[in-house]
């Protein structure tokens, strides 16, 4: 039996989404750009998916662009905005909690477009301090990227709180947010957020891998990354994945229908895990903020390295992580936890555990018991 507590890295395709996805794959493989009846039918299905997602995320259907996932969306958002906005100040602000895709895209802009990157510090809670942003905006900035929900700790940056500050001090700046760990899990309105760009990954919320979104404010110009046939309103060339788009729309709709219940169940599961650790007599330090997303828990077990615990649990088919899968091969380093001010030994002993409302209480207790047993066996 496999116990998957690493769904922040990737989540299984939802059963109802998978069933419909498989059925759609059996349909004739018509290209939605074709002019014949089959192509027109495929195009109508694609637009149905686009419109459904737009209603749920509170944006226009013409602001939704299908991509291959979060990394493409982030790269397109930041590079595309920089290339299209040649008169923007070449200064990019980003939080210390950002995903590697944001850092990598901005490093590209630094190397090839002479952008200056400036990392904004985060608090011990993992959130961006508005005062730090206000100080940074004393000088002109062209790009701003603020992570919505941390994939490392679940810390939340309140976009609605940041909006008036950014729009007052940097009205010319293009504002992007990685909402990969927010979309479908916590309430979100693109319109109310004030964002120019938002990036979404399908496989983080129960859609197939290779699906994603870029949400772009209608009036904003971005340069395409992919050129060719001019699909996606002329901004992303390539044959559209209609079954993937429908699956992503279905996954987002599922989460919106069940969001309140899922949040409550997940909070209970997370609290149960911590209670089970207490019952086992475990010493631990919770690094995630109490008011953060209940789906992500960063927790340290002093005396044992996080990667040691990860591999010992993995041998028993219990899957956790030591942080973002994109940075998991860096030998215990964790830029986000270090930026939050935790000392090196605590960071080295930290792991990330993912929770969701579908996990069984018995499985959660089993995880706690195995951690306690392995800690007693290997702790120094």
Secondary structure as GFF3:
##gff-version 3
##sequence-region A 1 380
A	DSSP	beta_strand	3	4	.	.	.	ID=ss1
A	DSSP	alpha_helix	15	26	.	.	.	ID=ss2
A	DSSP	alpha_helix	37	57	.	.	.	ID=ss3
A	DSSP	three_ten_helix	61	63	.	.	.	ID=ss4
A	DSSP	beta_strand	64	67	.	.	.	ID=ss5
A	DSSP	alpha_helix	70	84	.	.	.	ID=ss6
A	DSSP	beta_strand	91	95	.	.	.	ID=ss7
A	DSSP	alpha_helix	100	113	.	.	.	ID=ss8
A	DSSP	beta_strand	116	120	.	.	.	ID=ss9
A	DSSP	alpha_helix	130	136	.	.	.	ID=ss10
A	DSSP	beta_strand	143	145	.	.	.	ID=ss11
A	DSSP	alpha_helix	159	169	.	.	.	ID=ss12
A	DSSP	beta_strand	174	178	.	.	.	ID=ss13
A	DSSP	alpha_helix	190	193	.	.	.	ID=ss14
A	DSSP	beta_strand	197	201	.	.	.	ID=ss15
A	DSSP	three_ten_helix	202	204	.	.	.	ID=ss16
A	DSSP	beta_strand	212	216	.	.	.	ID=ss17
A	DSSP	alpha_helix	242	279	.	.	.	ID=ss18
A	DSSP	beta_strand	285	286	.	.	.	ID=ss19
A	DSSP	beta_strand	296	300	.	.	.	ID=ss20
A	DSSP	alpha_helix	306	314	.	.	.	ID=ss21
A	DSSP	beta_strand	318	319	.	.	.	ID=ss22
A	DSSP	three_ten_helix	325	327	.	.	.	ID=ss23
A	DSSP	alpha_helix	335	339	.	.	.	ID=ss24
A	DSSP	alpha_helix	344	348	.	.	.	ID=ss25
A	DSSP	beta_strand	350	354	.	.	.	ID=ss26
A	DSSP	alpha_helix	361	378	.	.	.	ID=ss27
###
